[in-house]
């Protein structure tokens, strides 16, 4: 599995004349790549889904490649979880059944 580095990037230009504004989740975009077509692109928070499970095997994020329409599922470590949740990505918490 190819590692993908998600980096939040904001859109637009900001003039720093006072306090730095906190980005609105709609303005946050995440850089991602498709392992199938090797395309690189920025995705809005609404294009990603995060599933948090009981283990690293069941914790992942998903998106659909905008270039080839392939469904992509990648593992999510602690840092990725933090970036995605702060960026406004919808999160599903998976619970184990007894």
Secondary structure as GFF3:
##gff-version 3
##sequence-region A 1 98
A	DSSP	beta_strand	8	10	.	.	.	ID=ss1
A	DSSP	three_ten_helix	25	27	.	.	.	ID=ss2
A	DSSP	beta_strand	28	33	.	.	.	ID=ss3
A	DSSP	beta_strand	40	44	.	.	.	ID=ss4
A	DSSP	three_ten_helix	45	47	.	.	.	ID=ss5
A	DSSP	beta_strand	49	52	.	.	.	ID=ss6
A	DSSP	three_ten_helix	56	58	.	.	.	ID=ss7
A	DSSP	beta_strand	60	64	.	.	.	ID=ss8
A	DSSP	beta_strand	71	75	.	.	.	ID=ss9
A	DSSP	alpha_helix	78	86	.	.	.	ID=ss10
A	DSSP	beta_strand	90	93	.	.	.	ID=ss11
###
